[in-house]
Amino acid sequence: MNNKVYTIFVSFIVALGGFLFGFDAGIISGVMSFAGPEFNLNEIQSGWVVSSPSFAAMFAMLFSGRISDKIGRKRMLIFVAFLYAISAVLSALAMSYEMLYIARIIGGIAFGAALVLAPIYIAEISTAENRGKLVSLQQLNIVFGFFAAFLSNYFFNKYNTSDSTFLNDENVWRWMLGVELIPALLYFILLFFVPKSPRWLYLKGKYEEAKRVLNKIHGNERGSIEIASIEKNINTDKNKSKLKIRDLLKPSLRFILVVGLIVGILQQITGINAVYFYATSIFKQTGIGTDAAFSSGVLLSTISVVFTFVAIYLIDRMGRRPLLLIGTAGIAISLLLCAYGFNQATYQLSEEKINQLEFSESKKLLPLANKIYENDIDFKNDLKTTLGNKVYSKNDGAILEAATNINANLILIGILGFIACFAFSLGPVMWVLLSELYPIKYRGLAIGVIAFVNSLISSIVQLVFPWELSNLGNALTFFIFGVIAFIGFFILLKILPETKGKSLEELEQELVVET
């Protein structure tokens, strides 16, 4: 195996933590269709099961880098893979709502640490020429993880039929969660084949081992150059550990800190993880049925993969600013299109449709026959009152399919447009921009703080999303997200700098205002 192939191989293994994040995030969209009714969860409880990993991740993001400075990147990543495996097993075996969210919190600690550690490790083994492409492997792995999860959910749902002797509504969600054990164990095993970070080894005074690793990765000639570079920057690395969060509040850093925070908040507050994590539920709201909702999730994740490749192709050609501005405008238009589509929907259950429903309590709906509802809130509230929350939650796909009169294609176009625009803009470009905005002395601390805020916003959005759908309705929920994206576009238009084609030193001179 030559040096270049070996570097890609090692980077890909480490970036598998991103695959597991995407897999975990995608899986839960199908799980809640079954686990919610199983434990009779209300909207806030459903939101907490989904959002608890993001809540745990934000704390892991703050501390994992510092812990890895002490015990090593490789050892920390192996521990992360172990946590992923434990989370998968405990989630599949959960006997209560509490056990389910605690198991998912364990997984959240894992993916929060992985999302920070993988780029750090990859940056430390790569050269300046290939660093961008190798670090981008993490984003690719995330969207591949989403794709694998939606595909897995689709097949589990497809074979969960009344004729099946293996799968049923009570255990299918456990298999959906438990299958994550396979990639988690693969990740755990493969990490033993990656070397320790040469930069970390050098910081710990293990110079000979660091040189052996660098020579193996880059060859003797380039290895010597990398060692010289490490020695040149070692004092800066040591000074980084002495920084405190309040150092980011210096007047000279104010502008780039505001830019980073706005982009970090906008990435999550427009609802991307709500759409990903609740994709199956959202597609059910269109009345296309449970089976079609699961298959639409596969289409959604495929679009995400395709447009992530578009971002990687364009980011050094078009630049960061055009991609972010075009993407944010597209996100706003797509979300407002969804809001319009849901606002035009009406809901009506005919007596014939009620008699065709295949659950025992369906006859309780006969008093509601032929009543026309102009919005989904009143319709769903009457259904919950009539059937009870547990029965409604278990059969909502079939009921909405029978009752909904909506332009489902319009909603699908809006959702897929949102995913596509996010995948070539706010998704990957945010992390590239953050790695370029800050002087090397402050970069790790600044990215950690912004990642914390980013994950906090993500967990809040996921937590309240089921409540929003239930109490504000589909149309108003998507309208709010769309307006936020619209406002975000004009803020970025005003403040966003272009970082393409400039050295980090040039950017520091331009963006850091000395006082």
Secondary structure, 3 states (H helix, E strand, C coil): CCHHHHHHHHHHHHHHHHHHHHHHHHHHHHHHHHHHHHCCCCHHHHHHHHHHHHHHHHHHHHHHHHHHHHHCHHHHHHHHHHHHHHHHHHHHHCCCHHHHHHHHHHHHHHHHHHHHHHHHHHHHHCCCCCHHHHHHHHHHHHHHHHHHHHHHHHHHHHCCCCCCCCCCCCCHHHHHHHCCHHHHHHHHHHHHHCCCCHHHHHHCCCHHHHHHHHHHHHCHHHHHHHHHHHHHHHHHHHHHCCCCHHHHHCHHHHHHHHHHHHHHHHHHHCCHHHHHHCHHHHHHHCCCCHHHHHHHHHHHHHHHHHHHHHHHHHCCCCCHHHHHHHHHHHHHHHHHHHHHHHHCCEEECCHHHHHHCCCHHHHHHHHHCCCEECCHHHHHHHHHHHHCHHHHHHHHHHHHHHHEECCHHHHHHHHHHHHHHHHCCHHHHHHHHHHHHCCHHHHHHHHHHHHHHHHHHHHHHHHHHHHHHHHCCHHHHHHHHHHHHHHHHHHHHHHCCCCCCCCHHHHHHHHCCCC
